Amino acid sequence: MKNQLPTILYGGDYNPEQWPEDTWNDDIKVFKQADINSATVNVFSWALLEPAEGQYNFSILDKIIEKLSAADFKIVLATSTAAMPAWMFKKYPDVARVDYQGRRHVFGQRHNFCPSSPNYQRLAQKLVAKLAERYGDNPHIVAWHINNEYGGNCYCENCQRAFQKWLQQKYQTLDRLNQAWNNNVWSHTIYHWDEIVVPNELGDAWGPEGSHTIVAGLSLDYLRFQSAALQNLYRMEKRTIEKYDDHTPIMTNFHSTPNKMIDYQAWAGDQDIIAYDSYPAYDQPAYQPAFLYDLMRSLKHQPFMLMESTPSQVNWQPYSPLKRPGQVRATEFQAVAHGADTVQYFQLKQAIGGSEKFHGAVISHSQRTDTRAFQEVAHIGHDLKRLSTKILGSKTPAKVGLIFDWNNFWSYEYVAGISQDLDYVGSVLDYYRQFYERHIPTDVISVDDDFSQYDLIVAPVLYMVKQGLAEKINDYVAAGGHFLTTYMSGMVNESDNVYTGGYPGPLSKVLGIWVEETDAMTPGKTTQVVYEKDGLATDGHYLCDLIHLTSDHARAVAKYGTEFYAGVPAITENQYGQGTAWYVGSRIDHAGLSHLMDEVLQVADVSGLITTPTDLEITKRVKDGHEIYFVLNMRDEERQLPAELVDGWTDLLTDEQPQPKMKGWDLRVLGKNN
C-alpha cells in the first residue's frame, strides 16, 4: 500500500553535496551511532543536476544514493523543483513570480516560481522524469518528496490569464460571476472575461496580503485558484513519477501554523502520506503544536510524517534559545504521540554557509558526538528503534471533531469592519485547548468529513456556510449528535455574500436563535457573562452577540451581566431532534469556557483518557487492539505520573512498571498489562 512506510523513519534532510566526498563515510558512521535509519536527499539540487538546459549531470547524486543504499538507509528522494537555477531566470523570466506589490522577482531565494509559467512547468516535468526513470527501481527509496513547502502567491500576467480561464470554468457566465462577487458595488460589473485583474495591492486588495480586500469574492477565488494552481504542479510531478514507480509513497511537506495560502484539506487526497514540518517557537504553549499534529493526522485519518524539526535551534525565529536538556525528546515524541510515524530533522549535518548555517543539526559545526545535543538525538533514536513495531501504523481514535476550514480561514480574516482583531486560528485554539487539557483525543476535521463518527462537533467561527453544510449539521444533530458553534457563524455563503433573514443564517434553525447585533470590544474592554445555573461570572471579550431565543426548546446557558444588553442571552443551548446545539456569543475567557465545556462534555458523554486531573499531556494510539498511552511532561518542572497509569501498566521503553516521578521534559510510553 502506498500509505505504508517499512519502519519508523528516523533521519532528515542530508546535503552531502555541500561537503567533500571523503567525509560521507564518517557522516554515516555518526548517523548509525544515533540509530538514524533514513535520509532525505536532493531537496535543493536543481542547479547541480541541470547546469544548463537539457544538460543533466547525476554523477554526484548517483554516488550519494549508492553510498546510502550500501549502508542500508531508507531514502526519501526529493525532486529539487523548489529552487530554480540561475540560467532559468536568465533564459525564461516568466518563471519568476510577480509579488503582491506588482514586482517581478529576479534570481535568488527559493519557492519563487510562478505556477502558471509554461516554461517552469515544462522544465520541472523533464527533470522529474529523468529522476524517476533513473532511480524509480531502487528498493532503498521509501518515499518521493515533491518540491518543498509549497506556498506564496503569484500575480503575473500568466496567472491573470489562467485565473480568467479558471473563473470561466467555475461560473460559466459573467452574470453568475457578477452575482457571486456582488459586482454592482462600486461599479465593479465585469462585461468581458479579460477585464478581470488579479487582486493585488495595485487593484482590489491592500496590505498585508490576505487580510484586506474590496471584493471578497474575487480575493477568495484567487486564493482558491492559486492553491489549485500549485496543486496542479504537484499532481504533474506525481503523475510523472508514477510512470516509472507506481508503488512508492509520494508526498510533499506541509508547513506553517497553518499555511494560509494552501488549502491542505483540498490537497490531502493527492498525498499518499501527509508530511509536516514543525518548528514551535520557544514561548509557544504545548497545546498549539499538538493542535497542528492533530490537524495533520486528521487530513487523511492516518499516521503522518514529521518531515522536519530541529534537534537544537532554528535560525529564523526572532529569538532562538537552546532546547533545554530533555526538551528535544519531549517535543519529538509529542509528534509521535499525536500520530507521527517518523521523526525527521532539518538537518542532519550543519551547513557552513548560507542563511541556514546556524540552524541546528545532528552533526554540528564541531562535528563531535560527545555533545549534549547529539546524545539526546541518539537517545531518541534508540527509543524509536525499540518502539517501531509497536507503534508503526497505529491509529488515534477520537470522538470529538473540531472543525478547521481553509475557506473560513480565508473569508473570516477578510472581514472589513467590526474588529481588526478577527483571528480564526486563535478562536479555534480556544476550543482545542479545552480538549487538550482534558486529555480528550480530538480530530481536527474539515466541513466535508463524516460527522456521524463523532459524539461532539465543535465549529468555532463557522463564518462561511457553503451550500449543503447547514443541512448536514441539522441532520447530524437531529440524529442525536452534539454541535457547538460561536459568534460570527452562519453569516455568508461560499462567495462571501451575507445570508439575509438574520444571523446565524442557515444555522438559525438548529441553534434556535437570532442574533440582532454584534458589539465589538475595544482593546482592554470586556463584558461580564454570567452563567444561569450557578451565577459564575466570567469575561466576554472580542465580540458580543445580542441573541434572541426563537425555539421553544432553546434556553440561555448564560446572559450578559453588564452593558446595555445586560440580561440578554450570551450562550444558548437548543434541543433539536435527538441532539443538542450550543451557541457561544462571545469569546469567553479560558476559565469561563472551561465551565461551559464541563457541561457540554457531560451532555455529549465525552470523557478524557484518565480521570485524575494533571497538566501532563496524555494521548493514546491503538494498534491491533492494543492501547499505547503517551505521557509527556511538556514543562521543565517535575511532575507525578497519575496513580491510575502506574499499577497494571508497563513502560514500553524499559519493560518495567513505570516510575511515577517524572522530571522536566520526561516521557512515558505505556502499555496495559494483560
N, C-alpha and C positions, 0 to 999 in steps of 0.2 A: 504493500500500500504506500502511496506517495506522501502520506502524512506521518510516516513512521521513521524514527531515527534508530540506528542499530544499538545505541547505548546513550547514556547521559554524556553529552559532549561537554568537555572542559577545555577551554582554549581561548581563541580570539584572533584578532587581526594581527597578521605577521607580514612584515615587509622586508624579507631578506635581500631584495634587490637594492636596498639602500646601504647594504653592507658588503664587504669583501666576501667572496665565496668561501674562503678558508675559515670563516667564522661560523658558518652554518652548522657544522657538526657540533661545535661547542654549545650553540644555542639549543639544539635538540637534546643534548645531554642534560642541560639545565631544565628544560621542559619536562623531561622524563622524571626528574627528581620530584617534581611537584604533581606527578600523575596527570599532567596535561596530555590529552589524547587527540586534540584536534587543532587545526589552524585554518583561518580564513585568509586566503591569498588573492592577489590580483585585483584589489578593490580600486586602486587608482593608478593603473599601469598603461593606459592607452598610448601615451607618448613613447613608451618603450616597445610596445607591441606593434605599433604602426608609425614609424618615424617620418614617413611621408605617405601620401595617399596611395593605397594599394600595395605598399611595400611592407610586408609583415615579417616580424622577427620574433619567433617564440623561443629562442635559444635559452634565455635566462629563465623563463617560466618553465620550460621543459626540465631544466636542472632542478628548480625548486620542487616541482611536483614529483620528480623522480626521487629526490632526497627524502621528502616527506613520506612518500609511498613506501620506500625501503625501510623507513623507521616505523611503519605501520600506523601512521597518523590518519585520522579521519579528516578529509579535506573538504572545506567549504570553498568552492571556486566561484569567484566573483567575475562579472563581465566587464568591469573597468569603464563603463559608459557614463559615469557621473562627472568625470573631469576630462575636458577635451584638450587635445594638444594644440600648440600654438599655430601650427600650419593650417589648422581647420578654420580658425578665426580669420587668418590672413587670406585664405582662398575663398571662404564662404562666410561673409559677415553675417548672413541671416541666421546662422546657428546661435548667435548670441541673443540673449533676452533684451527686451526693452522694459525698463522698470516702471514703477508706479508714477514716477515723475516724467516719464516720456523719454528717457535717455537710453540709448543703445549701449550695452556693455562691450568692453574690449576683453582681450585675452587676460586671464587671471582667475584666481579663486577656484571655485568648483560649483556644482549644482546650478549652473548659469546657462544651460542650454534651452533653446526655445522648443517646446513640444510640437509646434506646428511647422517647424523648419523641415522641408523635404530633404535637404542636404544632411541634417543631423539624423533624420530617420534612416536614410539610405546608408550612411556610413556606420551608424551603430548596428544596423542589421547585418551588414557584411562582417564586421568584427565579431559579433556574437556567433555567426555561422561558422567562422574559422575556428573559434574556441570550442564550440560544441562538437564540430567534426573531429577536432584533434584530440579532445580529452573525454568525449562522451562515454567511452567504453572503459574508463579507468575505475575499477571497483573501489578504490580508496576515496573517490569523490562521493560524499554522502549527501550533499546539498549544493544547489546552484543559487548564487546570491546575485540578483539582478540590480544593476545600478547602485544607488546608495541614498538612503534618507530623502526620498522624493519630497518636494515641496517648493513653494515660491511660484509666483505668477508671472506671466509674460504679457505685455500689452503692445506687441508689434503689429505690423500690417498683416503678416501671415496669420497671426492669431485672430485678428479682427475679421478677416475673410472666413476663416474656419468657424468662428463664432456665429457669423451670419448664416452659414450653412447649417450649423447645429440648431440654431433657432428655427430655421425653415422646417427642419425635420420634426422639431418638437411641436411647433404651433401650426404648421401648415399654411395658415393665412395671417396677414398682417392685422386683420380685425381681431383675431384671437390674441395676438401678441399685444396689441394696444390695450385690449381689455384686461389682460393679465397684469400688465405693468401700470394700468390706470393712467395712460399717457395723455389724457386730457388735462391733467395737472401741469401747469407751467408750459402749456403749448408744446408738449413733447410728442405729439402724434407722429408716427412713422408712416410714410407713404411708399417708400421703396426700401428693400432689404439692405441696400448698400448705404442707407442713411444711418444705420446702427453703428455706433462707435463704442470702443472699449471704455469701461468706467474707471478711468484713471484720474489722477489729480488734475489733469487738464480738462476733464469732462465732468461727468455727473458724480464723481466721488472726490473726497478730500481727506487729507491725512488725519491720523495714521491709517495705513492701509487696512481695510477690513473693518473699519469702525464707523465711518460716516459716508452717507450716500444721499443723493437727491431722489433717485428712483430705485427703491429697494428691490423691485422685481428684476431690474436689469442687473444690479450688483449680485444678487443671489444667483441668477442664472449664469453669470460669469464665473462665480466660484464653482458652480456645478460643472460648467464647461471645462474650466482649467483642470479640475480634479479628474474629469473623464479623459481629457487630452493626455495627461500624464499616465493615466491608467492604460490608455491605448498603446502608449510606448512600452509600458511594462508587458502588456499582452503580446506585442510584436516580438519582444525578446524571448518571452516564454515559448511562444509557438516555434520560434527558430530553434531553440534548444531541444524542444520535444521532437523535432525531425530526426535528431541524432541520439537523443536519450529520453525515452518516454517513461522511465521508471524511477528516476531520482527526484526527490522533492525540490521544488523551485519556489523561491520567495524573494522578497525584498525586506529591508529593515525599516520599520516604523519608528518614529521618534517624537520627542517634544512632549508637552504637558497639557493637553494633547495638541498635535499639529492642527492648526486651524484651517490650513489651506487644502488639506487632503481628507476626503471622506473615507476613513478607514473601514467603515461598515460596508460601503459600496465596493471597496477593494477586496474585502475578505474572501469572497468566493473565488478569486483568482490566485490566492495564496495556498500552496499545499500545506504550509505551516506558517503561522504568524510568528514574525521575528520582531523584537523590540529592543531599542537602545535606551538604557535607563541611567540617568545621572542626577539623582536627587541633590538639591542644594543642602549645604551644611546645616541650615536652620529650618529645613522643611520637616514638618511633623510626619511621623511614620505612616499615618493613615493615607497620606497623599500618594506616595509611590505604590502603596498597597492597592489603592483605587485603580491606578493605571495598569497594574498587573492583572487585576480582575477584569478590567476592560479588554486587555489583550487576550486573555483566556476566553472571554465570552464572545469574541468576534467569530470564532468557529466552534465554540464549546468543546475545545480540546486543548491539550497542553501546547505551550508556545515556547519559542526560543528566546532566552535572554541573550541578545546578539552582541550588545556592547554594554560595558560598565567599566568602572575603573578600580584597580586594586589600591589606589592611593589617591592622588589629587587629580582634579581636572585642571585645564589650563585656561579656560574661557569664562568661568564664573567670576564675578567681581572680587570675591574672596574665596580662596581655596585652602582652607585648613587641612591638615593631615587627618586621615581617619584614625580615630583613637584605637588603642590595642583591642583587638577582637571585633571592631566595628565592621570591617570588611566582610568577615564571616557571617555576621548577622544580616547585613544588607544583601549579600548574595543569596543567602538562604531564605530571605523574605520573598524573593522572586520564585524560588523553588516551592516554597510553601503555598504560593498562590497559583502554581500551575506550570512553572518553567521546567522544561526537560533539558535545558542547557544552562551553563554558566560560562559566559564568554566576555573577554576583556577587549577594550581598546586601550592598550595594545600589548602585544606580547614582548616587544623589545622597544625601548625608548629611542626615539629618533634623536639625532644630534643637530638637526637643522629644521627649519620651517616653523610655522606658527604653533605646532603641537609638540615641540621638543621638550616642553616641561610638563606635558601630560603624563600621568603615572603609567607604569608598565610593570610587567612581571620581571623582566630583566631591565634594571635601571641603568643610568649612566655609569654607575660604579661597577656594574657587571659582576657583582658579588652575590653569593647565595646565603651569606650569614647575616642578612639584614632582617629586621623585624617584618617588613612588608613581604619579603619572599617567603619567610617561614609561615606567615599567615596564609599566603596563597597556596603553599604546599599542604597546609592543614586542610583547607577546603578541598583540594584535590583528593586527598586521602579519604575524606568523609564521603565525597561523591562517588568514588570508586566502590566504597563499601555499600552505599545505598542504591546504586544504579539499578540493579534488577528489581529492587523492592518498589521503586517509585516511577520508573520509566513508563510512560503512558497512562499513569493513574489519573483519575478524574476528580473533580471538585463539585459534588452535588450541592445545589443551592435551592432554597425555597423562596428567596427574595430576589426579585428582578428590579434593578434600579435603571431607569431609562436615561441614556445619554445619546442624544441625536444630533448629528452634524448640521442638519438643516435648521434645527432650533438654535444651535450654537451660532451659526451664521446670522440668522434673522434676528435673534434676540439682541445681539450686540450691534445691529444696525439701527435699532430703535432711536428715533430722534425725539428728544424731549423727555418728560417725566423725570429722569435722573441720568446723570452722566456716569453713575456707578453701577450700571447694569452689568452683572458678572455671571455668566452662565455656569462656568466651571465651578466657581465658588459656591453658587447656590446648590449645585448637585453635590458637592463635597460636604455641605452641611448635613445632608441626609446619609451619605455614605459613612461619615464618621460615627453616626448613631449605631450602625450595624457593626462597624469595625470594633468599637469599644465594647460591644456586647458579644463579640466572637460569633457573629451570625454569618455563615457563608452567603455571599452575595454575588450574583451575576450582574454585570453592567451591560445592559442589553440595548438593542435598537427597537424602534417602534414596530419593526417588521418581524420581531421574534414571536415565537409561540407563547402567549401569555398563560395558557392553561397549565403549564408545568410549574407555575409559581403560586404560592399561597398569598403573596403580597406583591403588588406592583407599585412602585413609587416613581412618580414622574415630575420632578421639580421643574418649575417654569416651562411647562409644555405650551409655550407661546404659539408655535405653529402646529396646527392640527390638519394634516393633509386628508384628502378625500378617503373615506372609509375607516379612518382611525377611530373616530368617535363611536361608530357602530361596533367596532372591535372591542373598545373599552366597555361600552354598555353591555354587550353580550357576556364579557368576562365577569363583570360584577353581578349581573343578573343570574349567572350560573353558580354564584357563591364565592366569587373572587373578592379580594380586598384591594382597593385602589386609593392612592393618595396623590394629590397634586397641590399646587400652590398658586400664589399671586402670579399675575401675568401669564395665565394659561388659557387656552382656548380662544385666543384673540384673533388670529389671522389664518388664512389658508396658505397653500404652498407657494402662492405668488406674493405673499405678504400683504394681501388686502384684508381689511378688517371684516369679521363676521358681524352683520347687523343684527339687531334684536337684543343686544345686551351681552355683556361678558358673563361667563366664560364660553359664549358661543355654543358650539355643538356639544360641549360638556355640561351645559346647564342642567339637562335632564337627569343625568346620572348623579350629579352633585346636589341637585335640589336647591340651587341658589341663583341669585342675580347680583352682580357687582355693579353698583351705581357709579362709584367714583373711586379713584386711587390717589391717595395722598403721598407725596414724596417727602421723605425725611431729609432735612438739610443736615450737613455734617455735624456730628456730635449730638444730634437730637434723637430722642426715642419716644415711643408711645407705649403706655402701660397696657399689657394684655393680661386679663385675669381669668383664670380657669373657674368654670361654674361649679365643678364638683367640690373642690376644697379651698377655693379662694386664693390659690397660689398666684402671685403677681410676678410677671416677667416682662422683659422689654421686647417690643417690636421695633424694628428699625428698617431703613432702606426704603420700603414701600408699605403702605397700609391700605388694604381694600375695604371699602364700605359695603358690607354684604347684607342682602335681604334673603330670608328663607322663602322658598317658593313651593316646597313639598311638605305634605303633612307628616312625612317620615323623617324630616330634617330637624336637627337641633343645633343649638350653639354649644360647642365644647368650651369656648372661651369668648369673652367680649372685651372690647376696649375699655380701659379704665380712666383714660384722660382724653383731652382734646374735645372738640365739639361733637365728635362721634362716640363719646363715652356711652356704653350700653349697647352699641352696635356689634353684631357678631364679628369676631376676628378669626375664629376657627370653627368649622362646621363638620357635622357628620350626617350622612344620609343613608338610610336603609333603602336599597334598591334591589328588587327581586330577592334573591337569596344571599346577597352580599352587602358590603358596606363601602361607602366612598367618603373620603375626608378632603376638605379644602382648607389650606392654611393661608390666610390672607395677608400675612406679614412675614418678614424674615426674623424669626424668633431667635433670641439668644440661645446659646448651647444648652444651658440648664433648663430653660423653658421648653425647648424642643425635645429634650430627653424626657420631660414629664409627659408630653403628648405621646411620644413613641412608646413609652411603657404601656399606655392604654391601647394604642394601635396594635402592637405586637401581641398583647393579650387577646384581643378580639380575633386577630388573624391566626392565633395559636402557633406563633413562631417563637422559637426559643434558641438560645445560644448553645455552643458546644459543651459548655460547663455551666454549673450553677454558682460557683464561687466567684465573687467579684475580684477582679485582678486587672492591673494595667499591663500585664504581659500580653503579647499578641499570640492568639491561638487560632490555627486553621487546621483543615483536615483534607487529606486526599485519600481516595479509595481505589484499590486495585484488587481485582479478583475476590471481592467481598471483604478484603482486609482493610481496616481503617488505620491510617497513619496520621498521627497528630504532630503538628509542628508547633513548638512553644518557643517564642522568641522574646528575649529581653532587649527591646529596642532603645534602651537607655544605658547611660554609663553609671548605673546605680544598682546595687544588689537588690534582688527580688527573691521571693519564696515561691517555689512551684506549688500550686494548689494541691492539697492532700488527695483530692479525687483523681489526680493524674500521677500518683505515686504507687500506691498499692494496686496490684493487678496489671501493672504496665511494665514494659521493658524498653530501655533506651536502646534504640537500634544502632547507635554509634558505639555502644560499649557492651551490648548484650547483658546488661545488668539492670537491676532496679534503678530507676532514675534518682539522681541525687537531688534533694529538694532545694538546696541553696543554689541560686543562680546569680553569678556575678554579672557585672555590667557587660552587655552585648553577648551574653551567653545564649545557648540554644539547646533544646532537647528535641529529638525526633523519636516519637513514642509509638509502640505497637501494643495492642492489648494482648495479655496473656491468654492462652487457650484454656 
